[in-house]
Amino acid sequence: MSASILSGKPLAALFQQEVQEQVHSLELDGLHPVLAVVVATSDESTHWYVRSIERAAGRAGVGCRIINLGHDATEPMLAGVLRELSAEPSVNGIILQTPLPPGVRTDNLVGLITPEKDIDGANPLSLGRLAVGQQAFAPATARSVVEILDHYQVPVAGKAVVVVGRSAVVGKPLSLLLLARDAAVTVCHSRSGPLERYTTDADVVVVAAGRAGLLTGRHVSSRTVVVDVGTNVLPDGSLAGDVDEASVTGTAAALTPVPGGVGSVTTALLLLHTVEAARRQSSSRPLPGTAVEPQVLEAAG
Ligand code: NAP
């Protein structure tokens, strides 16, 4: 039997529609949500990704400012721009796009994005808030995984969920979101030993390692639902996930495709977070330091 394919596209379309509706409602109040994307690289695939955000924003009616500082931008230049954007009232959401120029430390900069505009959950304050159950924007990719599982009614409460990868942008925030949904979460990384030790008994395996073909059919069982976050450009220029699709399709219960899986939902969520940020900023509702109500988590990630 072949695994069911859990496409991200229908869910992305639902979120895009929600963004359009929210933009319309904000416009009735005289508000025009704006996302700013700060770029400092000549990497062509990054520019392609940023243009895809710009196009999606244009379709949804969200303003999109690309601030391209060039591949030789310095840390003080980037810091200055992030401070300005954080203080600029017409900007509602900010993304600092990686990679950054050699020598520039991402972790020196992301803390300069004010949490109210941190729509991709890059500021350590956002991660800290998620960790203790306070309201914050989760990184859009991490939220995409949870939304896909919800959309396809894959239960996680009380289930064994393995997350492969522990980065601050995907693995860690994702494990926090899953914990908040009562999953029994195991986080694997490059030093955790053979993957099959953790994955063969798992109900859900999420792979976010950036290693093409890392998860194969022998790592999973016929009841495993596999979510592939990886995006790897192969030598022939094609895009592949972290899952060996041929063998996992023959073994697992379900699998998200690459492309057309997690990535397609991520962009729509970045825009949804931007309109949510615009609404909050317009009503002067800073992110509260109070316990998260479930329906607020749905709205803000
Ligand atoms: P990252 O910062 O490089 O982190 C990779 C993680 O995977 C690390 O925790 C690393 O362990 C772990 N890892 C590496 N090799 C491993 C192995 N052989 N076995 C087990 N764990 C291993 O990458 P990232 O930013 O989290 O991104 C991960 C992947 O997701 C990339 O392919 C990226 O392109 C993709 N991505 C996709 C989206 C989307 O929207 N679809 C968005 C963001 C990222 P250590 O910590 O021990 O080094």
Residues whose N, C-alpha, C, O or C-beta is under 5 A from the ligand:
A	BS01	NAP	T141 V164 G165 R166 S167 V169 V170 G171 C188 H189 S190 R191 A208 A209 G210 R211 V229 G230 T231 N232 V262 G263 T266
